[in-house]
Amino acid sequence: MIIDCHTHILPPGVRDHRDRYSQRDDAFASIYREAKAAIASADDLLLSMDHHDVSRSVAVNYSWTTLDFCRETNDYILE
């Protein structure tokens, strides 16, 4: 059994509106401002797990500096 104990997923809206999140959160911008920085959704993670025969993954959130974004992404991860 393969367990990936540290993954990051974000709601698709974050990927679609990367500029909005980057403008309001410096921590996010430092990693994801550039379009070439990949942002994975839950669906992306599941596809990758299937492709690499990963049985379980643990999704963790980021060190957001914006409380609203932290709540939004925590809710997505919990869902």
Secondary structure, 3 states (H helix, E strand, C coil): CCEEEEECCCCHHHHHCHHHHHHHCHHHHHHHCCCCCCCCCHHHHHHHHHHCCCCEEEECCCCCCCHHHHHHHHHHHHC
